Amino acid sequence: MHRRLALAALGLSAAFTAQANPEFKWTLAYLPVTGTTYYDVAQQLPERLSKATQGRLQVTANGSLVPGNRLLEAVRDGDVQMSLVLSGYYSASQPLFTLVALPGYSESFSDLEKIMASPYGAAVRDVFARDYKAREVLYSAFCPQTMFSTKPVTKVEDWNGLRVRVNNAGTAVLANVLAAKPVSLSAGEVLPALQRGVIDAVITDSCWAYGAGFYTAVKYAAGWKLGSVVPWHLVVGNEAWAKLPADLQKTVAAELAKVSQELRADYAAKVEALPKQWGAKGVTYQPVSDAENRKVQDARYMGPVLDAWYKQAQARNVDARQWESVAREALGR
């Protein structure tokens, strides 16, 4: 009995020592977009990886260290070992990332999964590896991109003159084509801009908008299909990953696989709860008819959007039309 107690005490002591003196220390960079699955992971990952590795790996999450358009570069340059990347922030410099934000492709989590399981997903991971010396270890999705506005916007004509904040290059072009006025604002500037009347609307993650209190400034939410489900990615620097011994790599990968499965269920629960949550705050969730969504995808509007994307992609030796075909095949269209 005494021997077993001694061994148990020794095990606890070893675990405590490992936590107090971790073999590996990583910094995780992220943006504090509260209410999202992205933010949830940033908050949970340090404790989960410490527990899974028995304290051998210590992750410190920092939500103010790196701006959104430098999250990949910070990993590449060794400033941090991990980043939670918003690929939409890179659509102006990495045209491959634009595809899932275009209307008609990733309009559900299932769509996103199919596209990311295709050669397109492999190509995105190749960009991480080649251009940023990083490996994707996990991806998931933001809640549906929704238009939140101070007035109803359920018809194409309602876009005319609308001052709208957009979060990627493709949607900015589309807004221009629809006679709206796209406005570039950082995440922290959006709510004050809505409150002061600087903008009339914002297209963004519906969970973040709720968590950030947008219901204090908007009265309507509209479900336009403009690339509704966009991804975020957890990446680790290749050098940092290579320094982990094989057993630790296996343990970390297994824990991240568990996180991925939990995120899928959490995403579904968050999305299901949204209409009632917004309604309780006085915001009307308005469906956009299939007919109106089809209008947006008409060549009259999408033509200029695709032309701008093709031109941008060609300049960077990306065959945009090929990747369109790959996505359509993955979606069975």
N, C-alpha and C positions, 0 to 999 in steps of 0.2 A: 504494500500500500504506500509506504513511505517513498519507495523507489518510483512508483507511478506519479505520485505528487511532485517529486523532485524533477522528473522528466517533463511533466506538464509545466512546472514553473520555469524550467529551462527553455521550453518552447515559447512561452509567453515573453520571456526575457529576450529571446532572439528576435521575436516579431517586433517588440518595442524598440530594440536596437536598430533593426532594419528601417523602421519608420523614422527614427531619430537621425539616422545616418544613411539616407538612401544612396544606392549605387549610382542612380541616374536622376538628374534634375532637368525637367523640361519646363519651358514657358509656353502657355497656350494663348494666342492672340485671338480676340473676337470683338464683336461690336455689341453693346448692351441693348439689343432690340428685344425688350421684355415681352413676355407672352407667347413667344414662338418656340417651336421645337428646337431651333437653333440655340436660343438662349438657355433652354432647359439643359441641353447637352453641356454647354459651357459651365453651367453651375454644378452639374453632377459628375462630370468626368474626372476631376482631380481625386475625389474621394473613391470613386469606383475603381480607378486604375491603381490607386494606392492599396486598396483592400485586395484586389485581384492578384497583385504582385507581392503581397505581404510586405508592403513598404519599400520594395526595392526600387520602384519608379515613383518619383514625386513630380506631380504636374501642378504648376501654379497658373491659374487663369487670370488674364489681365484684359479688361475691357476698354482700356484707354491708351494702351501702349502704341497701337498701330492703326492708322486710318484705313477705311474700307477698301480704298484702291491701292493699298500697299500690303495687304495680307499675304499675298503670294510672294512678293519680293522679300518680305521679312524672313520667310522661311528659306528662300533661295540664298539670301545673304548671311544666314546664320544668326540673325538677330533674335529669332525665336525658333523653337523646335517644332511647334505645331501651330496651325491656324485653322479657324473656321471661316471658310471662304465663301463670299457671295459672288457667284460667277457673273451675275447681272452687272456688277460694278466694272467688269472687265470686257463688256461687249464692244466697247469702242476700240479696244486694242487687240482683242482676241475674237475675231468674227465667228469662229466655230461655236463659241458660247451663246451666240445670238439665237441659234436655231430653236431652242426650247422656249424662248420668250416670244416667238412669232405666233400670231393667231392661228389656231387650227391644229396645232401639234400636241403640246403637253397641256391638255385641258383637264386631266385628272391624275391622281397619283399612279393609277395603273398605266396611263399613257407614259408617264415619266419613267416608270420601271422598265417598260418595254424598250423605250428609246435608249436608256442607259445600259441595258443588257445587249444592245446591238453594237455593231462596229463603231457607231458614233460615240458611245460611252468609252470604248477602248481608245478612240482618238483623243477624247478629252483627257483621259488619264495619261496619254502619251505627251500631251502639252504640259501637264503638270511635271512629268519626269524630265522632259527635254528642256523646257524653258525656265523651270523654277526649281529643278533638282528636288522634287518632292513626289511623294506617293499618296494617292487617295486611299484612306483606310476606312472611310465611311462616307455615305452621302444620304441625305434625306431631303424633304421638301418643306418650303414655307407653306403656310396656309394659303388658300386660293387668293390670287391677286384680284382685288375688288376695287371698284371705283367708289370712293366716299366723297360726297359732295354736299354743298349747301343748297342745291336745287336739284330737282329730278333730272336724271340723264339716262333715259331708257330708249332713245331713238337716235339714229345717226345725226339728225338735224340738231339735236340738243348739244352736240359738240361744238357747234358754231360759236366762236368767240370765247369758249371755255378756257379759263386759265388753269391749267392742270399740271401738277407735278408728276413727272414720270421718272422711272428708275433704270431705264436702259435705252440704248440708242435706237433700237427698232421701234419701240413705242413712241419715242419722240418724233420720229419721221411720220408715223401713222397719225399722231395728233395733229401735226402740221397739215397733212393731206385732208384731214377731216375738218379743217378750218379752225382748229383749236389753237391755243397758244401755250406750248410746252414750256415749263419753268424748271430750271435745275436748282434743287435745294438739297442740302444735307439732311439726314434723318432728323436731327435735332431742330431744324428750322421749320419743319412741315407744320406742326400744330400751331405755333405762333402765327405762321403765314395764313393759315385757315382762320384763326381767331381774328386777325386784323383785316381780313378780306383781301390780302395780297394774292391769294389763289382761291379758286372756286372749288377745286377738286384735287384728289390725289389718288393714284392707282398704286396700291401697295398690299402687302400681306395683311389679311383681315385679322389675324391673331395679334400681330404687333399693333395695328391700329387700335384695337380694343385695349390692349395692355397699356398703350401710351395715352389713352383717354381722349381719342379723337371724337368720341360722342359728345364732348363738350362744345364742339365747333361745327359738326355736320348733322344733317337730318336725314340723309338718304344714302343707301348703299346699293349699288347696281352690279349684277353679275355678268359683265361683258366677258366674252371668251377671247382674251387677248394673250394667250399663253398663261393660262390660269395657275398652273402649278410649276413653279420654278425651283431649281435645286439649290442646296448649299452643300459644301463639301468639307470634310475634315481631312486635312493633309498633314503629313509628317515629313520633315526633311530627310532625304535619303541618307545623309551622313549620320544623323541622330538615330535613325532606324538601324543602320548597319552596326552601330556600336552596341546594340542590345544583343546579348547572347541568344542563341536559337530558342532556348526554353522560354525566355522572357518574351520574345517575339510571338511565340505560339500563345502564351497566356494573354498578352495584350490583344492579339487578333481575336481570340475566343471571346473576350469580354466585349469587344467592339461589335462582334456579331450579335451578341445578346442585346446590346444597346440598339442596334439596327432593327431587330424584331420588335422591341418595345416601342420604338419610335413610330413604326407603322400603325400600331394600335392606338398610340397616343394621338397621332395625327387624325385618325378617323374620329376619335372622341371629341377632339377640339373642334373639328369642322362641323360635326353634328350639333354641337352646343351653340354655335355662333349666332344663328338667327334669333333665338330666344334671348341670348345675352344682349345683343344689340337692341332688340325690341324693348327690353326692360329699361334701356337707357334713352328711349324715345327716338331711336333711329329706325326708319322703315327700310327693310330689306326688299328691294324690288327686282324681280326677275326681268331679264332682257330676252325678248322673244327670239326663237330660232331664226325668224325672218330677218330681224335687225342684225343679229350676229352674222348671218350670211352676207348681208350687205357690206359689212366691214371687210369680209374676205373676198369681195368682188375685185376683179382686176383694176377697176377704177381707183380703188383705194390701196389695195395690196401691191399693185404694180410698182408704184414709186418706192414702197417700202422694200420690196424684193430687189429692185434695181439698185437702191442704195447699198443693200447688203451685199449683192453680187460684186459691186464695184469695190467695196471695202475688202471683201474676201479675196478678190483677185489680186489686189495690191499686196496681200500677205500670202499669196500662193495657196489659198484655201479654195477648194472646188465646192462652192456653196450648193450648186445644183446637184452634185453627187450626194451630198449629205442630206438634202431634201429627199432624194430618192431612198436613201437608207432609212430615214425616219418613217417615210410612208410605208415602206415594206415592213418595218418593225411593227407598225400599227395596223397592218393588214388593209391598207387603203390603196 
